[in-house]
Amino acid sequence: MTRRKNSGFTLIEILVVVAILGMLMSGAVYGLRAVAKSDLRSTSSKLAGAIRYCFDRAITTGSYYRLVLDLDGNKYWAERSDDRMYLSHDKEDSPGHGKAFDWDAVQKKAEEEDKKEKEELAGRSGIAATLDPPPKPRRAKFQTFKDAAVPQVKLKGPRLFDVYTPRQREPYTSGRAYLYFFPDGHTERAVVRLQDGDAWYSLIVHPLTGKVEVRSEKYDIPADFDDAADPGTR
């Protein structure tokens, strides 16, 4: 009587195949994470370089610069103004829930109010005109400048997670955040955090030196972050 040949795989063979597949999957996941972290590190270094460049340019040109961090569009670029400007001590009146203060809307409203005041003043004459209060100081107008060292950068893979400066009530996670640079040689204290999957990088900007500290972690913003005096405010 002949013995029937077994069909299919034994339990040991199945376990061996499962183990091999598991090793292959682990290797693939590790490889993807390594690539993601490498991209995140490179993106963080380039952004740190852009911050430092704006700091240096403000000093050498005598102009005011700002870095625009578009959290919704996941991109950033630099802008320049020759108008004198100051930052207020007051916190920005942002909508909350991580939404950035709408600087463009406020600027547009202010320009409309200035235009209306000028039209009203132009309609007056004589003594009535001399009794009007002095004109308000001109608001700084920023414009994008073309520079190969700081082009508009659209991030692919890594994303701008949030931005925090002492002007804010909370870190901004949506809208547009701004980092200002002054010709007398300082910028704002700031924390910019970037994410790619479960990998994090944090940029910590030091105001008096323009130094950007790059950390491969999700930096926890300390409770006393706003306490140090910032010479860019009044």
N, CA, C and O of each residue as an XYZ file, in Angstrom:
936
protein
N       0.836     -1.187      0.000
C       0.000      0.000      0.000
C       0.884      1.256      0.000
O       1.748      1.393      0.866
N       0.678      2.192     -0.979
C       1.527      3.386     -1.072
C       0.996      4.485     -0.153
O      -0.208      4.633      0.054
N       1.962      5.260      0.398
C       1.583      6.364      1.297
C       1.271      7.606      0.463
O       2.007      7.928     -0.469
N       0.148      8.326      0.805
C      -0.228      9.525      0.085
C       0.763     10.647      0.353
O       1.167     10.904      1.487
N       1.143     11.319     -0.762
C       2.041     12.467     -0.598
C       1.257     13.650     -0.014
O       0.116     13.911     -0.393
N       1.913     14.358      0.926
C       1.272     15.532      1.522
C       1.219     16.672      0.524
O       2.207     16.947     -0.157
N       0.099     17.327      0.432
C      -0.033     18.506     -0.414
C      -0.041     19.757      0.467
O      -0.478     19.706      1.617
N       0.451     20.898     -0.083
C       0.487     22.138      0.683
C       1.779     22.282      1.477
O       2.733     21.532      1.271
N       1.799     23.282      2.412
C       2.992     23.611      3.190
C       2.812     23.164      4.634
O       1.703     23.101      5.164
N       3.930     22.863      5.235
C       3.897     22.535      6.664
C       3.845     23.824      7.465
O       4.096     24.904      6.932
N       3.520     23.709      8.743
C       3.450     24.876      9.625
C       4.793     25.581      9.708
O       4.856     26.809      9.741
N       5.864     24.801      9.742
C       7.214     25.392      9.844
C       7.527     26.211      8.604
O       8.081     27.307      8.702
N       7.173     25.679      7.431
C       7.426     26.399      6.181
C       6.649     27.712      6.136
O       7.168     28.733      5.685
N       5.402     27.678      6.608
C       4.587     28.897      6.619
C       5.193     29.941      7.554
O       5.246     31.126      7.227
N       5.654     29.483      8.730
C       6.271     30.401      9.690
C       7.537     31.025      9.133
O       7.814     32.202      9.364
N       8.316     30.221      8.388
C       9.545     30.741      7.782
C       9.226     31.828      6.759
O       9.881     32.869      6.727
N       8.212     31.580      5.922
C       7.805     32.568      4.911
C       7.315     33.850      5.570
O       7.667     34.952      5.148
N       6.482     33.691      6.633
C       5.975     34.861      7.343
C       7.124     35.668      7.945
O       7.114     36.899      7.902
N       8.109     34.974      8.505
C       9.256     35.654      9.102
C      10.054     36.423      8.053
O      10.494     37.546      8.300
N      10.240     35.813      6.879
C      10.986     36.489      5.806
C      10.228     37.733      5.332
O      10.824     38.793      5.142
N       8.897     37.593      5.140
C       8.102     38.737      4.722
C       8.147     39.860      5.752
O       8.207     41.040      5.407
N       8.117     39.465      7.032
C       8.189     40.461      8.098
C       9.503     41.225      8.061
O       9.530     42.441      8.254
N      10.608     40.494      7.809
C      11.915     41.143      7.727
C      11.968     42.106      6.540
O      12.498     43.212      6.648
N      11.406     41.667      5.400
C      11.399     42.532      4.216
C      10.581     43.792      4.449
O      10.989     44.886      4.060
N       9.416     43.635      5.090
C       8.563     44.792      5.376
C       9.237     45.750      6.353
O       9.169     46.968      6.193
N       9.888     45.182      7.364
C      10.586     46.023      8.341
C      11.687     46.819      7.675
O      11.883     48.000      7.964
N      12.412     46.154      6.769
C      13.478     46.842      6.057
C      12.946     47.959      5.184
O      13.543     49.032      5.098
N      11.807     47.700      4.529
C      11.212     48.720      3.667
C      10.748     49.923      4.483
O      10.980     51.069      4.099
N      10.089     49.654      5.615
C       9.607     50.733      6.480
C      10.779     51.546      7.021
O      10.732     52.775      7.058
N      11.835     50.838      7.443
C      13.018     51.528      7.971
C      13.641     52.411      6.896
O      14.068     53.534      7.164
N      13.685     51.872      5.653
C      14.250     52.636      4.548
C      13.446     53.886      4.262
O      14.016     54.952      4.033
N      12.118     53.769      4.273
C      11.260     54.924      4.029
C      11.415     55.964      5.138
O      11.439     57.167      4.876
N      11.518     55.488      6.365
C      11.703     56.423      7.484
C      13.040     57.139      7.378
O      13.139     58.333      7.662
N      14.060     56.408      6.970
C      15.388     57.008      6.821
C      15.370     58.090      5.744
O      15.950     59.162      5.916
N      14.692     57.793      4.628
C      14.584     58.774      3.539
C      13.806     59.998      4.009
O      14.203     61.132      3.742
N      12.688     59.764      4.715
C      11.864     60.868      5.207
C      12.660     61.747      6.170
O      12.580     62.974      6.110
N      13.424     61.114      7.053
C      14.206     61.896      8.020
C      15.313     62.666      7.324
O      15.644     63.785      7.718
N      15.889     62.062      6.282
C      16.926     62.753      5.519
C      16.353     63.978      4.818
O      16.977     65.038      4.818
N      15.157     63.841      4.213
C      14.498     64.977      3.564
C      14.155     66.062      4.577
O      14.308     67.252      4.302
N      13.696     65.648      5.733
C      13.326     66.597      6.781
C      14.555     67.352      7.278
O      14.500     68.558      7.515
N      15.655     66.635      7.433
C      16.897     67.275      7.879
C      17.380     68.296      6.853
O      17.798     69.397      7.212
N      17.320     67.923      5.564
C      17.741     68.829      4.506
C      16.836     70.065      4.433
O      17.318     71.186      4.278
N      15.520     69.849      4.544
C      14.564     70.958      4.516
C      14.795     71.910      5.680
O      14.755     73.129      5.510
N      15.035     71.352      6.863
C      15.275     72.167      8.055
C      16.545     73.000      7.906
O      16.578     74.165      8.302
N      17.588     72.400      7.333
C      18.853     73.112      7.139
C      18.685     74.273      6.165
O      19.242     75.351      6.374
N      17.912     74.048      5.095
C      17.686     75.110      4.117
C      16.871     76.254      4.712
O      17.151     77.424      4.450
N      15.862     75.914      5.514
C      15.056     76.949      6.153
C      15.899     77.730      7.158
O      15.776     78.951      7.251
N      16.745     77.044      7.903
C      17.641     77.721      8.843
C      18.574     78.668      8.091
O      18.863     79.767      8.564
N      19.047     78.234      6.913
C      19.904     79.083      6.099
C      19.167     80.321      5.601
O      19.754     81.401      5.529
N      17.883     80.177      5.253
C      17.086     81.318      4.795
C      16.901     82.335      5.920
O      16.955     83.542      5.688
N      16.683     81.842      7.135
C      16.524     82.727      8.289
C      17.810     83.514      8.533
O      17.784     84.726      8.744
N      18.914     82.811      8.501
C      20.202     83.465      8.730
C      20.509     84.476      7.620
O      21.060     85.545      7.883
N      20.155     84.137      6.399
C      20.404     85.024      5.269
C      19.616     86.329      5.422
O      20.157     87.411      5.199
N      18.342     86.225      5.802
C      17.529     87.430      6.015
C      18.102     88.289      7.136
O      18.090     89.517      7.051
N      18.594     87.655      8.167
C      19.219     88.370      9.288
C      20.417     89.176      8.793
O      20.551     90.357      9.111
N      21.284     88.536      8.017
C      22.483     89.207      7.502
C      22.137     90.304      6.498
O      22.758     91.367      6.504
N      21.141     90.051      5.631
C      20.764     91.029      4.613
C      20.175     92.291      5.238
O      20.416     93.398      4.755
N      19.405     92.124      6.306
C      18.840     93.290      6.975
C      19.959     94.213      7.477
O      19.841     95.435      7.398
N      21.025     93.632      7.983
C      22.150     94.423      8.504
C      22.917     95.089      7.372
O      23.228     96.278      7.448
N      23.224     94.332      6.323
C      24.082     94.851      5.251
C      23.367     95.851      4.340
O      24.013     96.730      3.768
N      22.048     95.731      4.196
C      21.303     96.635      3.309
C      20.626     97.778      4.050
O      20.240     98.769      3.432
N      20.476     97.654      5.368
C      19.785     98.682      6.134
C      18.282     98.669      5.942
O      17.605     99.640      6.280
N      17.749     97.573      5.398
C      16.316     97.446      5.159
C      15.710     96.466      6.154
O      16.414     95.788      6.902
N      14.383     96.416      6.138
C      13.650     95.500      7.002
C      13.225     94.281      6.172
O      12.729     94.421      5.054
N      13.423     93.123      6.720
C      13.075     91.886      6.022
C      12.108     91.076      6.872
O      12.041     91.228      8.092
N      11.368     90.221      6.200
C      10.562     89.255      6.938
C      10.465     87.973      6.116
O      10.450     87.993      4.886
N      10.401     86.880      6.830
C      10.220     85.576      6.204
C       8.755     85.196      6.366
O       8.230     85.165      7.480
N       8.100     84.908      5.244
C       6.693     84.519      5.258
C       6.623     82.995      5.288
O       7.169     82.323      4.412
N       5.956     82.462      6.288
C       5.800     81.018      6.447
C       4.332     80.671      6.212
O       3.493     80.826      7.099
N       4.042     80.202      5.005
C       2.671     79.885      4.610
C       2.354     78.455      5.043
O       2.738     77.492      4.380
N       1.653     78.338      6.160
C       1.386     77.022      6.738
C       0.367     76.228      5.934
O       0.430     74.999      5.897
N      -0.566     76.911      5.292
C      -1.563     76.218      4.472
C      -0.958     75.758      3.148
O      -1.221     74.645      2.693
N      -0.153     76.614      2.536
C       0.473     76.265      1.265
C       1.733     75.452      1.416
O       2.276     74.961      0.426
N       2.221     75.296      2.670
C       3.442     74.548      2.961
C       4.629     75.091      2.148
O       5.344     74.343      1.480
N       4.813     76.417      2.227
C       5.907     77.060      1.503
C       6.364     78.298      2.278
O       5.689     78.751      3.202
N       7.508     78.830      1.888
C       8.014     80.047      2.521
C       8.783     80.885      1.505
O       9.291     80.368      0.510
N       8.859     82.196      1.776
C       9.614     83.108      0.935
C       9.956     84.346      1.754
O       9.457     84.519      2.866
N      10.804     85.202      1.207
C      11.258     86.397      1.918
C      10.681     87.649      1.283
O      10.436     87.688      0.077
N      10.464     88.680      2.105
C       9.977     89.971      1.648
C      10.823     91.082      2.266
O      11.462     90.895      3.302
N      10.812     92.242      1.606
C      11.662     93.354      2.036
C      10.876     94.656      2.061
O       9.952     94.855      1.271
N      11.258     95.551      2.989
C      10.654     96.882      3.063
C      11.731     97.890      3.434
O      12.618     97.599      4.235
N      11.645     99.076      2.844
C      12.549    100.169      3.204
C      11.909    101.101      4.222
O      12.540    102.061      4.664
N      10.663    100.831      4.598
C       9.948    101.664      5.572
C      10.302    101.239      6.993
O      10.426    100.051      7.293
N      10.461    102.235      7.859
C      10.747    101.944      9.263
C       9.535    101.267      9.910
O       8.395    101.638      9.628
N       9.771    100.292     10.764
C       8.674     99.596     11.422
C       9.084     99.132     12.808
O      10.270     98.996     13.107
N       8.098     98.894     13.642
C       8.296     98.369     14.990
C       7.263     97.281     15.242
O       6.222     97.225     14.587
N       7.570     96.425     16.195
C       6.618     95.405     16.619
C       5.991     95.837     17.933
O       6.664     96.398     18.798
N       4.736     95.579     18.076
C       4.011     95.986     19.270
C       4.258     95.015     20.423
O       4.534     93.833     20.215
N       4.151     95.541     21.633
C       4.210     94.680     22.820
C       2.978     93.789     22.911
O       3.034     92.693     23.467
N       1.872     94.263     22.365
C       0.611     93.544     22.504
C       0.606     92.263     21.672
O       1.242     92.176     20.622
N      -0.119     91.288     22.168
C      -0.280     90.037     21.422
C      -1.175     90.272     20.206
O      -2.091     91.095     20.241
N      -0.898     89.545     19.145
C      -1.719     89.660     17.948
C      -3.121     89.127     18.223
O      -3.300     88.138     18.933
N      -4.105     89.802     17.647
C      -5.498     89.431     17.863
C      -5.897     88.365     16.836
O      -6.675     88.627     15.918
N      -5.358     87.185     17.008
C      -5.632     86.088     16.079
C      -6.963     85.418     16.423
O      -7.436     85.539     17.553
N      -7.577     84.709     15.461
C      -8.887     84.085     15.701
C      -8.863     82.943     16.710
O      -9.910     82.584     17.248
N      -7.705     82.367     16.976
C      -7.610     81.218     17.879
C      -7.600     79.910     17.126
O      -7.680     79.886     15.897
N      -7.499     78.817     17.872
C      -7.462     77.472     17.298
C      -6.295     77.300     16.315
O      -6.402     76.548     15.346
N      -5.183     78.000     16.570
C      -3.993     77.859     15.744
C      -4.003     78.665     14.459
O      -3.048     78.609     13.684
N      -5.092     79.428     14.220
C      -5.185     80.240     13.006
C      -4.357     81.507     13.167
O      -4.478     82.216     14.166
N      -3.512     81.788     12.172
C      -2.610     82.935     12.252
C      -3.356     84.253     12.132
O      -4.421     84.322     11.519
N      -2.796     85.284     12.715
C      -3.288     86.646     12.589
C      -3.232     87.050     11.111
O      -2.211     86.860     10.450
N      -4.336     87.609     10.598
C      -4.427     87.966      9.179
C      -3.834     89.355      8.965
O      -4.551     90.355      8.966
N      -2.517     89.403      8.782
C      -1.810     90.665      8.630
C      -2.256     91.400      7.374
O      -2.398     92.622      7.392
N      -2.480     90.668      6.281
C      -2.865     91.294      5.009
C      -4.206     92.011      5.133
O      -4.362     93.118      4.619
N      -5.178     91.391      5.811
C      -6.491     92.006      5.976
C      -6.400     93.274      6.815
O      -7.043     94.276      6.505
N      -5.607     93.230      7.870
C      -5.435     94.402      8.731
C      -4.738     95.528      7.969
O      -5.102     96.696      8.103
N      -3.738     95.168      7.172
C      -3.021     96.167      6.374
C      -3.949     96.827      5.357
O      -3.908     98.041      5.158
N      -4.775     96.023      4.725
C      -5.705     96.558      3.725
C      -6.705     97.507      4.373
O      -7.012     98.563      3.820
N      -7.213     97.132      5.546
C      -8.167     97.991      6.263
C      -7.508     99.301      6.663
O      -8.115    100.367      6.558
N      -6.256     99.219      7.127
C      -5.537    100.425      7.536
C      -5.304    101.358      6.347
O      -5.411    102.576      6.484
N      -4.988    100.792      5.192
C      -4.779    101.601      3.993
C      -6.069    102.287      3.564
O      -6.049    103.438      3.130
N      -7.180    101.585      3.685
C      -8.472    102.178      3.337
C      -8.812    103.330      4.285
O      -9.346    104.353      3.856
N      -8.500    103.160      5.581
C      -8.754    104.222      6.550
C      -7.869    105.432      6.273
O      -8.323    106.571      6.376
N      -6.609    105.190      5.921
C      -5.694    106.285      5.591
C      -6.187    107.060      4.368
O      -6.138    108.290      4.337
N      -6.658    106.328      3.374
C      -7.161    106.955      2.154
C      -8.373    107.835      2.451
O      -8.494    108.942      1.926
N      -9.257    107.332      3.288
C     -10.456    108.085      3.657
C     -10.086    109.359      4.414
O     -10.673    110.413      4.171
N      -9.114    109.272      5.335
C      -8.682    110.434      6.102
C      -8.074    111.494      5.190
O      -8.308    112.689      5.376
N      -7.286    111.053      4.197
C      -6.667    111.984      3.262
C      -7.734    112.712      2.432
O      -7.629    113.910      2.173
N      -8.765    111.955      2.022
C      -9.846    112.560      1.233
C     -10.606    113.582      2.057
O     -10.979    114.638      1.546
N     -10.843    113.277      3.339
C     -11.542    114.209      4.210
C     -10.700    115.453      4.455
O     -11.218    116.569      4.484
N      -9.384    115.250      4.632
C      -8.488    116.377      4.867
C      -8.398    117.265      3.630
O      -8.324    118.489      3.739
N      -8.406    116.640      2.456
C      -8.325    117.404      1.212
C      -9.559    118.257      1.003
O      -9.498    119.269      0.304
N     -10.685    117.868      1.598
C     -11.931    118.623      1.449
C     -12.044    119.777      2.410
O     -12.987    120.564      2.321
N     -11.114    119.898      3.320
C     -11.144    120.992      4.286
C     -10.155    122.084      3.865
O      -9.289    121.874      3.016
N     -10.314    123.244      4.482
C      -9.389    124.329      4.153
C      -9.280    125.290      5.324
O     -10.107    125.276      6.236
N      -8.274    126.106      5.288
C      -8.121    127.168      6.279
C      -7.858    126.646      7.670
O      -7.074    125.717      7.869
N      -8.539    127.268      8.650
C      -8.312    126.963     10.067
C      -8.680    125.520     10.382
O      -8.001    124.867     11.173
N      -9.746    125.019      9.774
C     -10.202    123.660     10.064
C      -9.115    122.656      9.729
O      -8.939    121.665     10.438
N      -8.378    122.911      8.643
C      -7.321    121.980      8.245
C      -6.153    122.037      9.206
O      -5.534    121.011      9.488
N      -5.836    123.246      9.727
C      -4.689    123.365     10.628
C      -4.962    122.719     11.977
O      -4.021    122.378     12.693
N      -6.230    122.543     12.341
C      -6.571    121.933     13.623
C      -6.587    120.413     13.576
O      -6.764    119.762     14.606
N      -6.405    119.843     12.397
C      -6.399    118.389     12.281
C      -5.164    117.808     12.951
O      -4.112    118.447     12.951
N      -5.267    116.615     13.521
C      -4.098    115.972     14.140
C      -3.045    115.657     13.081
O      -3.370    115.528     11.901
N      -1.780    115.532     13.500
C      -0.722    115.212     12.533
C      -0.980    113.855     11.894
O      -1.597    112.989     12.515
N      -0.519    113.657     10.668
C      -0.757    112.379      9.987
C      -0.110    111.210     10.725
O       0.917    111.360     11.388
N      -0.725    110.066     10.596
C      -0.177    108.864     11.219
C       1.116    108.449     10.518
O       1.263    108.672      9.317
N       2.046    107.853     11.248
C       3.266    107.379     10.588
C       2.942    106.333      9.526
O       2.032    105.520      9.694
N       3.688    106.366      8.450
C       3.435    105.451      7.343
C       3.703    104.010      7.759
O       4.713    103.714      8.397
N       2.800    103.134      7.398
C       2.966    101.719      7.724
C       3.928    101.067      6.741
O       3.931    101.381      5.551
N       4.733    100.166      7.253
C       5.711     99.501      6.395
C       5.009     98.598      5.386
O       4.108     97.837      5.738
N       5.429     98.692      4.146
C       4.901     97.835      3.094
C       5.995     96.888      2.628
O       7.072     97.314      2.211
N       5.705     95.616      2.705
C       6.686     94.605      2.316
C       6.363     94.076      0.929
O       5.200     93.904      0.562
N       7.422     93.820      0.166
C       7.276     93.250     -1.161
C       8.250     92.085     -1.329
O       9.366     92.114     -0.812
N       7.811     91.067     -2.055
C       8.679     89.928     -2.342
C       9.867     90.386     -3.170
O       9.694     91.147     -4.122
N      11.048     89.947     -2.835
C      12.224     90.279     -3.631
C      12.813     88.993     -4.215
O      12.781     87.929     -3.597
N      13.343     89.132     -5.409
C      13.900     87.967     -6.098
C      15.371     87.835     -5.754
O      16.176     88.729     -6.016
N      15.697     86.717     -5.172
C      17.075     86.451     -4.789
C      17.295     84.944     -4.877
O      16.545     84.162     -4.292
N      18.316     84.553     -5.603
C      18.582     83.121     -5.776
C      18.882     82.431     -4.454
O      18.674     81.225     -4.319
N      19.375     83.200     -3.466
C      19.715     82.597     -2.174
C      18.469     82.248     -1.364
O      18.492     81.313     -0.564
N      17.371     83.000     -1.569
C      16.122     82.723     -0.850
C      14.965     82.751     -1.849
O      14.198     83.713     -1.876
N      14.834     81.722     -2.658
C      13.691     81.664     -3.575
C      12.432     81.250     -2.814
O      12.504     80.867     -1.647
N      11.289     81.329     -3.478
C      10.085     80.777     -2.852
C      10.223     79.258     -2.853
O      10.441     78.648     -3.900
N      10.097     78.662     -1.691
C      10.316     77.224     -1.536
C       9.005     76.539     -1.188
O       8.357     76.878     -0.198
N       8.624     75.576     -2.010
C       7.446     74.747     -1.758
C       7.932     73.412     -1.213
O       8.670     72.694     -1.888
N       7.521     73.081     -0.003
C       7.981     71.857      0.637
C       7.226     70.649      0.091
O       6.010     70.693     -0.096
N       7.956     69.587     -0.159
C       7.367     68.323     -0.612
C       7.774     67.231      0.364
O       8.965     66.992      0.565
N       6.811     66.575      0.965
C       7.122     65.567      1.989
C       7.068     66.198      3.358
O       6.034     66.126      4.022
N       8.165     66.826      3.812
C       8.116     67.524      5.100
C       7.119     68.673      5.053
O       6.884     69.255      3.994
N       6.532     68.999      6.205
C       5.584     70.107      6.236
C       5.874     71.029      7.409
O       6.374     70.616      8.455
N       5.541     72.293      7.190
C       5.616     73.268      8.268
C       4.488     72.954      9.242
O       3.314     73.118      8.910
N       4.838     72.509     10.429
C       3.807     72.115     11.400
C       3.253     73.321     12.135
O       2.040     73.530     12.161
N       4.144     74.129     12.744
C       3.673     75.342     13.414
C       4.816     76.324     13.599
O       5.987     75.992     13.418
N       4.438     77.556     13.969
C       5.387     78.654     14.189
C       4.962     79.396     15.448
O       3.773     79.617     15.677
N       5.953     79.782     16.272
C       5.626     80.546     17.471
C       6.642     81.657     17.688
O       7.848     81.431     17.594
N       6.148     82.863     17.979
C       6.963     84.000     18.393
C       6.279     84.637     19.602
O       5.109     84.350     19.853
N       6.974     85.494     20.361
C       6.343     86.143     21.519
C       5.152     87.027     21.165
O       4.382     87.387     22.055
N       4.972     87.392     19.879
C       3.816     88.194     19.481
C       2.519     87.402     19.532
O       1.434     87.984     19.549
N       2.623     86.100     19.556
C       1.451     85.247     19.403
C       0.917     84.751     20.745
O       1.656     84.632     21.722
N      -0.380     84.467     20.767
C      -1.005     83.887     21.957
C      -0.816     82.370     21.991
O      -0.915     81.746     23.047
N      -0.547     81.794     20.833
C      -0.396     80.345     20.702
C       0.402     80.054     19.425
O       0.518     80.930     18.567
N       0.946     78.861     19.285
C       1.598     78.515     18.024
C       0.589     78.532     16.876
O      -0.541     78.066     17.023
N       1.007     79.068     15.743
C       0.143     79.088     14.568
C       0.342     77.815     13.756
O       1.469     77.434     13.437
N      -0.769     77.166     13.428
C      -0.718     75.941     12.627
C      -1.371     76.124     11.256
O      -1.282     75.233     10.411
N      -2.021     77.254     11.024
C      -2.637     77.533      9.721
C      -2.561     79.020      9.441
O      -2.371     79.829     10.349
N      -2.714     79.375      8.163
C      -2.568     80.768      7.780
C      -1.114     81.095      7.496
O      -0.321     80.207      7.183
N      -0.760     82.379      7.606
C       0.605     82.835      7.352
C       1.227     83.433      8.605
O       0.663     84.333      9.228
N       2.382     82.924      8.959
C       3.143     83.463     10.082
C       4.330     84.241      9.517
O       4.783     83.980      8.402
N       4.832     85.209     10.309
C       5.915     86.067      9.832
C       7.031     86.117     10.869
O       6.791     86.099     12.076
N       8.260     86.179     10.358
C       9.427     86.357     11.210
C      10.167     87.582     10.690
O      10.597     87.605      9.537
N      10.320     88.618     11.547
C      10.866     89.909     11.126
C      12.350     90.039     11.471
O      12.834     89.488     12.459
N      13.065     90.800     10.605
C      14.500     91.034     10.765
C      14.766     92.532     10.638
O      14.243     93.190      9.739
N      15.592     93.067     11.556
C      15.784     94.505     11.653
C      17.221     94.896     11.301
O      18.155     94.140     11.567
N      17.399     96.092     10.695
C      18.728     96.494     10.231
C      19.731     96.776     11.344
O      20.934     96.845     11.088
N      19.249     96.941     12.581
C      20.203     97.176     13.670
C      20.785     95.870     14.203
O      21.563     95.887     15.157
N      20.420     94.750     13.604
C      21.085     93.485     13.929
C      20.363     92.607     14.922
O      20.991     92.077     15.838
N      19.061     92.437     14.771
C      18.358     91.466     15.609
C      17.112     90.980     14.864
O      16.680     91.570     13.874
N      16.570     89.914     15.364
C      15.331     89.355     14.828
C      14.427     88.999     16.010
O      14.668     89.451     17.129
N      13.416     88.211     15.777
C      12.518     87.787     16.844
C      12.924     86.409     17.358
O      13.442     85.577     16.614
N      12.679     86.191     18.639
C      12.770     84.822     19.131
C      11.668     84.029     18.468
O      10.545     84.517     18.341
N      11.961     82.836     18.049
C      10.931     82.047     17.357
C      11.258     80.566     17.447
O      12.404     80.158     17.634
N      10.202     79.785     17.305
C      10.341     78.333     17.176
C       9.532     77.916     15.950
O       8.341     78.212     15.848
N      10.185     77.233     15.031
C       9.516     76.698     13.846
C       9.674     75.180     13.884
O      10.790     74.663     13.930
N       8.543     74.474     13.864
C       8.611     73.007     13.936
C       8.137     72.398     12.618
O       7.123     72.802     12.051
N       8.907     71.410     12.150
C       8.596     70.721     10.910
C       8.389     69.231     11.182
O       8.983     68.670     12.104
N       7.542     68.600     10.371
C       7.179     67.202     10.591
C       7.172     66.443      9.268
O       6.806     66.980      8.222
N       7.585     65.186      9.344
C       7.441     64.259      8.212
C       7.153     62.887      8.798
O       8.067     62.183      9.228
N       5.864     62.505      8.813
C       5.489     61.249      9.459
C       5.689     61.358     10.953
O       5.143     62.255     11.596
N       6.481     60.436     11.516
C       6.758     60.488     12.951
C       8.108     61.139     13.249
O       8.589     61.092     14.381
N       8.717     61.750     12.224
C       9.991     62.447     12.399
C       9.745     63.945     12.571
O       8.876     64.522     11.918
N      10.524     64.566     13.461
C      10.368     65.988     13.765
C      11.714     66.704     13.738
O      12.750     66.133     14.079
N      11.670     67.964     13.326
C      12.814     68.867     13.483
C      12.287     70.192     13.993
O      11.190     70.609     13.622
N      13.050     70.856     14.832
C      12.664     72.152     15.388
C      13.781     73.161     15.174
O      14.954     72.867     15.404
N      13.399     74.363     14.728
C      14.352     75.457     14.556
C      14.098     76.479     15.651
O      12.983     76.985     15.778
N      15.111     76.788     16.441
C      14.996     77.759     17.523
C      15.844     78.966     17.147
O      17.065     78.866     17.032
N      15.184     80.113     16.955
C      15.855     81.319     16.479
C      16.224     82.206     17.662
O      15.370     82.542     18.483
N      17.503     82.586     17.746
C      17.988     83.461     18.814
C      18.012     84.902     18.309
O      18.609     85.168     17.266
N      17.378     85.841     19.023
C      17.124     87.184     18.477
C      18.345     88.077     18.296
O      18.407     88.823     17.318
N      19.304     88.031     19.188
C      20.415     88.978     19.130
C      21.522     88.561     18.177
O      22.268     89.411     17.690
N      21.641     87.290     17.909
C      22.723     86.800     17.046
C      22.225     86.288     15.705
O      23.007     86.153     14.764
N      20.940     86.003     15.607
C      20.413     85.409     14.385
C      20.741     83.944     14.250
O      20.459     83.329     13.222
N      21.337     83.382     15.285
C      21.687     81.963     15.252
C      20.417     81.114     15.236
O      19.444     81.407     15.931
N      20.452     80.060     14.431
C      19.320     79.133     14.364
C      19.777     77.774     14.874
O      20.623     77.117     14.267
N      19.214     77.376     15.978
C      19.541     76.075     16.578
C      18.609     75.017     15.980
O      17.387     75.134     16.074
N      19.190     73.996     15.373
C      18.410     72.947     14.710
C      18.440     71.687     15.575
O      19.508     71.157     15.881
N      17.263     71.221     15.960
C      17.161     70.024     16.799
C      16.306     68.960     16.106
O      15.265     69.269     15.526
N      16.746     67.732     16.172
C      16.009     66.629     15.546
C      14.985     66.067     16.530
O      15.049     64.902     16.923
N      14.040     66.923     16.918
C      13.004     66.557     17.880
C      11.857     67.553     17.783
O      11.992     68.609     17.166
N      10.737     67.214     18.392
C       9.640     68.165     18.531
C       9.892     68.950     19.813
O       9.529     68.514     20.906
N      10.512     70.100     19.663
C      10.922     70.918     20.794
C       9.699     71.438     21.541
O       8.784     71.993     20.933
N       9.684     71.258     22.845
C       8.600     71.763     23.682
C       8.893     73.221     24.044
O       9.909     73.516     24.674
N       8.010     74.119     23.650
C       8.207     75.542     23.911
C       8.075     75.792     25.412
O       7.021     75.511     25.983
N       9.117     76.312     26.066
C       9.063     76.499     27.522
C       8.074     77.588     27.926
O       7.771     78.490     27.146
N       7.584     77.489     29.145
C       6.585     78.440     29.641
C       7.134     79.855     29.725
O       6.370     80.813     29.611
N       8.446     80.013     29.924
C       9.040     81.345     30.072
C       9.631     81.854     28.759
O      10.481     82.744     28.772
N       9.198     81.307     27.639
C       9.752     81.680     26.338
C       9.588     83.170     26.048
O      10.448     83.777     25.409
N       8.478     83.764     26.519
C       8.190     85.175     26.220
C       8.838     86.143     27.193
O       8.737     87.353     26.989
N       9.500     85.669     28.241
C       9.936     86.528     29.324
C      11.110     87.427     28.958
O      11.151     88.582     29.384
N      12.060     86.926     28.182
C      13.255     87.710     27.874
C      12.875     88.928     27.056
O      12.003     88.859     26.189
N      13.542     90.059     27.338
C      13.249     91.304     26.615
C      13.681     91.171     25.158
O      14.751     90.642     24.860
N      12.852     91.648     24.278
C      13.153     91.607     22.844
C      13.330     93.035     22.359
O      12.371     93.806     22.391
N      14.529     93.420     21.908
C      14.761     94.802     21.500
C      13.975     95.195     20.263
O      14.022     96.358     19.864
N      13.255     94.272     19.642
C      12.460     94.617     18.462
C      11.068     95.093     18.811
O      10.270     95.362     17.913
N      10.750     95.206     20.098
C       9.405     95.638     20.490
C       9.487     96.972     21.221
O      10.544     97.384     21.700
N       8.356     97.618     21.288
C       8.313     98.874     22.089
C       6.862     99.132     22.504
O       6.581    100.123     23.179
